[in-house]
């Protein structure tokens, strides 16, 4: 039992909104998943992001490639951290959480898309 407590868990990377913007501008092949609710997504999101609310994520894992570069974003970083953790526990190998989420994105003055 003690061994299970100290066994290393898979982890995910973190990225700042400015570094994410640089990756998007460089057209790096990433999948940006916005795990907020649809109404939050419609109120403003990063261009190119896919809406996949956190409660639905576990039911859609078969639609995602296990080795794809998946970046998770939400409003402030909490739900995207939960999503990132879920993904790595399910065997996804290239997962990154966007620190600060859309709040940090907007505070940095970065562009967002409505609708």
PyMOL commands that place a pseudoatom at each C-alpha (Angstrom):
pseudoatom trace, name=CA, resn=UNK, resi=1, chain=A, elem=C, hetatm=0, pos=[0.000, 0.000, 0.000]
pseudoatom trace, name=CA, resn=UNK, resi=2, chain=A, elem=C, hetatm=0, pos=[2.790, 2.455, 0.809]
pseudoatom trace, name=CA, resn=UNK, resi=3, chain=A, elem=C, hetatm=0, pos=[4.319, 1.712, -2.552]
pseudoatom trace, name=CA, resn=UNK, resi=4, chain=A, elem=C, hetatm=0, pos=[1.115, 2.915, -4.245]
pseudoatom trace, name=CA, resn=UNK, resi=5, chain=A, elem=C, hetatm=0, pos=[1.250, 6.183, -2.302]
pseudoatom trace, name=CA, resn=UNK, resi=6, chain=A, elem=C, hetatm=0, pos=[4.731, 6.982, -3.553]
pseudoatom trace, name=CA, resn=UNK, resi=7, chain=A, elem=C, hetatm=0, pos=[4.460, 5.597, -7.078]
pseudoatom trace, name=CA, resn=UNK, resi=8, chain=A, elem=C, hetatm=0, pos=[5.120, 8.316, -9.611]
pseudoatom trace, name=CA, resn=UNK, resi=9, chain=A, elem=C, hetatm=0, pos=[2.047, 9.468, -11.474]
pseudoatom trace, name=CA, resn=UNK, resi=10, chain=A, elem=C, hetatm=0, pos=[2.106, 10.555, -15.073]
pseudoatom trace, name=CA, resn=UNK, resi=11, chain=A, elem=C, hetatm=0, pos=[2.408, 14.294, -15.350]
pseudoatom trace, name=CA, resn=UNK, resi=12, chain=A, elem=C, hetatm=0, pos=[1.619, 16.993, -17.840]
pseudoatom trace, name=CA, resn=UNK, resi=13, chain=A, elem=C, hetatm=0, pos=[3.435, 20.147, -18.871]
pseudoatom trace, name=CA, resn=UNK, resi=14, chain=A, elem=C, hetatm=0, pos=[2.338, 23.727, -18.275]
pseudoatom trace, name=CA, resn=UNK, resi=15, chain=A, elem=C, hetatm=0, pos=[2.575, 26.704, -20.597]
pseudoatom trace, name=CA, resn=UNK, resi=16, chain=A, elem=C, hetatm=0, pos=[1.994, 30.442, -20.255]
pseudoatom trace, name=CA, resn=UNK, resi=17, chain=A, elem=C, hetatm=0, pos=[-0.517, 32.192, -22.469]
pseudoatom trace, name=CA, resn=UNK, resi=18, chain=A, elem=C, hetatm=0, pos=[2.263, 34.148, -24.199]
pseudoatom trace, name=CA, resn=UNK, resi=19, chain=A, elem=C, hetatm=0, pos=[4.129, 30.933, -25.031]
pseudoatom trace, name=CA, resn=UNK, resi=20, chain=A, elem=C, hetatm=0, pos=[0.892, 29.388, -26.290]
pseudoatom trace, name=CA, resn=UNK, resi=21, chain=A, elem=C, hetatm=0, pos=[0.322, 32.422, -28.518]
pseudoatom trace, name=CA, resn=UNK, resi=22, chain=A, elem=C, hetatm=0, pos=[3.841, 32.005, -29.933]
pseudoatom trace, name=CA, resn=UNK, resi=23, chain=A, elem=C, hetatm=0, pos=[3.126, 28.336, -30.722]
pseudoatom trace, name=CA, resn=UNK, resi=24, chain=A, elem=C, hetatm=0, pos=[-0.130, 29.254, -32.428]
pseudoatom trace, name=CA, resn=UNK, resi=25, chain=A, elem=C, hetatm=0, pos=[1.564, 32.023, -34.419]
pseudoatom trace, name=CA, resn=UNK, resi=26, chain=A, elem=C, hetatm=0, pos=[4.251, 29.530, -35.508]
pseudoatom trace, name=CA, resn=UNK, resi=27, chain=A, elem=C, hetatm=0, pos=[1.484, 27.147, -36.629]
pseudoatom trace, name=CA, resn=UNK, resi=28, chain=A, elem=C, hetatm=0, pos=[2.813, 24.375, -34.393]
pseudoatom trace, name=CA, resn=UNK, resi=29, chain=A, elem=C, hetatm=0, pos=[0.611, 21.283, -34.779]
pseudoatom trace, name=CA, resn=UNK, resi=30, chain=A, elem=C, hetatm=0, pos=[-1.319, 21.397, -31.517]
pseudoatom trace, name=CA, resn=UNK, resi=31, chain=A, elem=C, hetatm=0, pos=[-4.900, 20.654, -30.524]
pseudoatom trace, name=CA, resn=UNK, resi=32, chain=A, elem=C, hetatm=0, pos=[-6.226, 23.339, -28.186]
pseudoatom trace, name=CA, resn=UNK, resi=33, chain=A, elem=C, hetatm=0, pos=[-9.189, 22.069, -26.167]
pseudoatom trace, name=CA, resn=UNK, resi=34, chain=A, elem=C, hetatm=0, pos=[-11.315, 24.587, -24.286]
pseudoatom trace, name=CA, resn=UNK, resi=35, chain=A, elem=C, hetatm=0, pos=[-12.956, 22.670, -21.431]
pseudoatom trace, name=CA, resn=UNK, resi=36, chain=A, elem=C, hetatm=0, pos=[-15.334, 25.455, -20.346]
pseudoatom trace, name=CA, resn=UNK, resi=37, chain=A, elem=C, hetatm=0, pos=[-19.093, 25.270, -20.783]
pseudoatom trace, name=CA, resn=UNK, resi=38, chain=A, elem=C, hetatm=0, pos=[-20.460, 26.180, -24.257]
pseudoatom trace, name=CA, resn=UNK, resi=39, chain=A, elem=C, hetatm=0, pos=[-21.790, 29.577, -23.145]
pseudoatom trace, name=CA, resn=UNK, resi=40, chain=A, elem=C, hetatm=0, pos=[-18.369, 30.471, -21.722]
pseudoatom trace, name=CA, resn=UNK, resi=41, chain=A, elem=C, hetatm=0, pos=[-16.695, 29.365, -24.951]
pseudoatom trace, name=CA, resn=UNK, resi=42, chain=A, elem=C, hetatm=0, pos=[-19.065, 31.472, -27.056]
pseudoatom trace, name=CA, resn=UNK, resi=43, chain=A, elem=C, hetatm=0, pos=[-18.353, 34.558, -24.965]
pseudoatom trace, name=CA, resn=UNK, resi=44, chain=A, elem=C, hetatm=0, pos=[-14.710, 34.500, -26.074]
pseudoatom trace, name=CA, resn=UNK, resi=45, chain=A, elem=C, hetatm=0, pos=[-12.123, 31.864, -26.894]
pseudoatom trace, name=CA, resn=UNK, resi=46, chain=A, elem=C, hetatm=0, pos=[-8.730, 31.437, -28.525]
pseudoatom trace, name=CA, resn=UNK, resi=47, chain=A, elem=C, hetatm=0, pos=[-9.074, 31.183, -32.300]
pseudoatom trace, name=CA, resn=UNK, resi=48, chain=A, elem=C, hetatm=0, pos=[-8.761, 27.565, -33.378]
pseudoatom trace, name=CA, resn=UNK, resi=49, chain=A, elem=C, hetatm=0, pos=[-9.734, 26.112, -29.996]
pseudoatom trace, name=CA, resn=UNK, resi=50, chain=A, elem=C, hetatm=0, pos=[-12.143, 23.181, -29.880]
pseudoatom trace, name=CA, resn=UNK, resi=51, chain=A, elem=C, hetatm=0, pos=[-14.958, 23.312, -27.351]
pseudoatom trace, name=CA, resn=UNK, resi=52, chain=A, elem=C, hetatm=0, pos=[-15.042, 20.118, -25.292]
pseudoatom trace, name=CA, resn=UNK, resi=53, chain=A, elem=C, hetatm=0, pos=[-16.563, 20.816, -21.869]
pseudoatom trace, name=CA, resn=UNK, resi=54, chain=A, elem=C, hetatm=0, pos=[-14.885, 19.028, -18.980]
pseudoatom trace, name=CA, resn=UNK, resi=55, chain=A, elem=C, hetatm=0, pos=[-17.965, 16.918, -18.110]
pseudoatom trace, name=CA, resn=UNK, resi=56, chain=A, elem=C, hetatm=0, pos=[-17.957, 15.528, -21.671]
pseudoatom trace, name=CA, resn=UNK, resi=57, chain=A, elem=C, hetatm=0, pos=[-14.216, 14.958, -21.996]
pseudoatom trace, name=CA, resn=UNK, resi=58, chain=A, elem=C, hetatm=0, pos=[-14.189, 11.436, -20.544]
pseudoatom trace, name=CA, resn=UNK, resi=59, chain=A, elem=C, hetatm=0, pos=[-16.849, 10.342, -23.055]
pseudoatom trace, name=CA, resn=UNK, resi=60, chain=A, elem=C, hetatm=0, pos=[-14.890, 11.655, -26.047]
pseudoatom trace, name=CA, resn=UNK, resi=61, chain=A, elem=C, hetatm=0, pos=[-11.416, 10.277, -25.371]
pseudoatom trace, name=CA, resn=UNK, resi=62, chain=A, elem=C, hetatm=0, pos=[-11.733, 7.892, -28.310]
pseudoatom trace, name=CA, resn=UNK, resi=63, chain=A, elem=C, hetatm=0, pos=[-11.927, 10.928, -30.633]
pseudoatom trace, name=CA, resn=UNK, resi=64, chain=A, elem=C, hetatm=0, pos=[-8.458, 12.132, -29.566]
pseudoatom trace, name=CA, resn=UNK, resi=65, chain=A, elem=C, hetatm=0, pos=[-5.091, 10.721, -30.638]
pseudoatom trace, name=CA, resn=UNK, resi=66, chain=A, elem=C, hetatm=0, pos=[-3.095, 9.461, -27.634]
pseudoatom trace, name=CA, resn=UNK, resi=67, chain=A, elem=C, hetatm=0, pos=[0.148, 10.986, -28.969]
pseudoatom trace, name=CA, resn=UNK, resi=68, chain=A, elem=C, hetatm=0, pos=[-1.270, 14.312, -30.226]
pseudoatom trace, name=CA, resn=UNK, resi=69, chain=A, elem=C, hetatm=0, pos=[-0.019, 17.547, -28.684]
pseudoatom trace, name=CA, resn=UNK, resi=70, chain=A, elem=C, hetatm=0, pos=[-3.090, 18.445, -26.628]
pseudoatom trace, name=CA, resn=UNK, resi=71, chain=A, elem=C, hetatm=0, pos=[-3.302, 21.777, -24.821]
pseudoatom trace, name=CA, resn=UNK, resi=72, chain=A, elem=C, hetatm=0, pos=[-6.127, 22.333, -22.324]
pseudoatom trace, name=CA, resn=UNK, resi=73, chain=A, elem=C, hetatm=0, pos=[-7.520, 25.752, -21.439]
pseudoatom trace, name=CA, resn=UNK, resi=74, chain=A, elem=C, hetatm=0, pos=[-10.409, 26.979, -19.269]
pseudoatom trace, name=CA, resn=UNK, resi=75, chain=A, elem=C, hetatm=0, pos=[-11.236, 30.227, -17.501]
pseudoatom trace, name=CA, resn=UNK, resi=76, chain=A, elem=C, hetatm=0, pos=[-8.500, 30.302, -14.861]
pseudoatom trace, name=CA, resn=UNK, resi=77, chain=A, elem=C, hetatm=0, pos=[-6.611, 27.008, -15.085]
pseudoatom trace, name=CA, resn=UNK, resi=78, chain=A, elem=C, hetatm=0, pos=[-8.453, 24.768, -12.621]
pseudoatom trace, name=CA, resn=UNK, resi=79, chain=A, elem=C, hetatm=0, pos=[-10.691, 22.803, -14.984]
pseudoatom trace, name=CA, resn=UNK, resi=80, chain=A, elem=C, hetatm=0, pos=[-7.941, 22.554, -17.575]
pseudoatom trace, name=CA, resn=UNK, resi=81, chain=A, elem=C, hetatm=0, pos=[-5.619, 21.130, -14.921]
pseudoatom trace, name=CA, resn=UNK, resi=82, chain=A, elem=C, hetatm=0, pos=[-8.277, 18.516, -14.090]
pseudoatom trace, name=CA, resn=UNK, resi=83, chain=A, elem=C, hetatm=0, pos=[-8.671, 17.767, -17.811]
pseudoatom trace, name=CA, resn=UNK, resi=84, chain=A, elem=C, hetatm=0, pos=[-4.908, 17.461, -18.261]
pseudoatom trace, name=CA, resn=UNK, resi=85, chain=A, elem=C, hetatm=0, pos=[-4.684, 15.074, -15.326]
pseudoatom trace, name=CA, resn=UNK, resi=86, chain=A, elem=C, hetatm=0, pos=[-7.537, 12.969, -16.730]
pseudoatom trace, name=CA, resn=UNK, resi=87, chain=A, elem=C, hetatm=0, pos=[-5.849, 12.767, -20.112]
pseudoatom trace, name=CA, resn=UNK, resi=88, chain=A, elem=C, hetatm=0, pos=[-2.473, 11.616, -18.771]
pseudoatom trace, name=CA, resn=UNK, resi=89, chain=A, elem=C, hetatm=0, pos=[-4.167, 9.047, -16.513]
pseudoatom trace, name=CA, resn=UNK, resi=90, chain=A, elem=C, hetatm=0, pos=[-5.856, 7.694, -19.653]
pseudoatom trace, name=CA, resn=UNK, resi=91, chain=A, elem=C, hetatm=0, pos=[-2.529, 7.260, -21.442]
pseudoatom trace, name=CA, resn=UNK, resi=92, chain=A, elem=C, hetatm=0, pos=[-2.212, 10.499, -23.406]
pseudoatom trace, name=CA, resn=UNK, resi=93, chain=A, elem=C, hetatm=0, pos=[1.471, 11.292, -23.705]
pseudoatom trace, name=CA, resn=UNK, resi=94, chain=A, elem=C, hetatm=0, pos=[1.734, 14.932, -24.835]
pseudoatom trace, name=CA, resn=UNK, resi=95, chain=A, elem=C, hetatm=0, pos=[-0.584, 17.007, -22.639]
pseudoatom trace, name=CA, resn=UNK, resi=96, chain=A, elem=C, hetatm=0, pos=[-0.096, 20.643, -21.606]
pseudoatom trace, name=CA, resn=UNK, resi=97, chain=A, elem=C, hetatm=0, pos=[-2.142, 22.859, -19.303]
pseudoatom trace, name=CA, resn=UNK, resi=98, chain=A, elem=C, hetatm=0, pos=[-2.479, 26.571, -20.121]
pseudoatom trace, name=CA, resn=UNK, resi=99, chain=A, elem=C, hetatm=0, pos=[-1.688, 28.396, -16.875]
pseudoatom trace, name=CA, resn=UNK, resi=100, chain=A, elem=C, hetatm=0, pos=[-4.187, 31.106, -15.967]
pseudoatom trace, name=CA, resn=UNK, resi=101, chain=A, elem=C, hetatm=0, pos=[-6.574, 30.171, -18.784]
pseudoatom trace, name=CA, resn=UNK, resi=102, chain=A, elem=C, hetatm=0, pos=[-8.665, 32.707, -20.637]
pseudoatom trace, name=CA, resn=UNK, resi=103, chain=A, elem=C, hetatm=0, pos=[-8.398, 35.155, -17.746]
pseudoatom trace, name=CA, resn=UNK, resi=104, chain=A, elem=C, hetatm=0, pos=[-4.630, 35.333, -18.246]
pseudoatom trace, name=CA, resn=UNK, resi=105, chain=A, elem=C, hetatm=0, pos=[-5.099, 35.383, -22.037]
pseudoatom trace, name=CA, resn=UNK, resi=106, chain=A, elem=C, hetatm=0, pos=[-7.387, 38.409, -21.827]
pseudoatom trace, name=CA, resn=UNK, resi=107, chain=A, elem=C, hetatm=0, pos=[-5.239, 40.169, -19.193]
pseudoatom trace, name=CA, resn=UNK, resi=108, chain=A, elem=C, hetatm=0, pos=[-2.286, 39.810, -21.565]
pseudoatom trace, name=CA, resn=UNK, resi=109, chain=A, elem=C, hetatm=0, pos=[-4.313, 41.618, -24.232]
pseudoatom trace, name=CA, resn=UNK, resi=110, chain=A, elem=C, hetatm=0, pos=[-4.301, 38.649, -26.592]
pseudoatom trace, name=CA, resn=UNK, resi=111, chain=A, elem=C, hetatm=0, pos=[-7.069, 38.338, -29.194]
pseudoatom trace, name=CA, resn=UNK, resi=112, chain=A, elem=C, hetatm=0, pos=[-10.105, 36.175, -28.695]
pseudoatom trace, name=CA, resn=UNK, resi=113, chain=A, elem=C, hetatm=0, pos=[-12.944, 35.100, -30.926]
pseudoatom trace, name=CA, resn=UNK, resi=114, chain=A, elem=C, hetatm=0, pos=[-16.636, 35.205, -30.078]
pseudoatom trace, name=CA, resn=UNK, resi=115, chain=A, elem=C, hetatm=0, pos=[-19.289, 32.766, -31.164]
for i in range(1, 115): cmd.bond("trace and resi %d" % i, "trace and resi %d" % (i + 1))
show_as sticks, trace
zoom trace
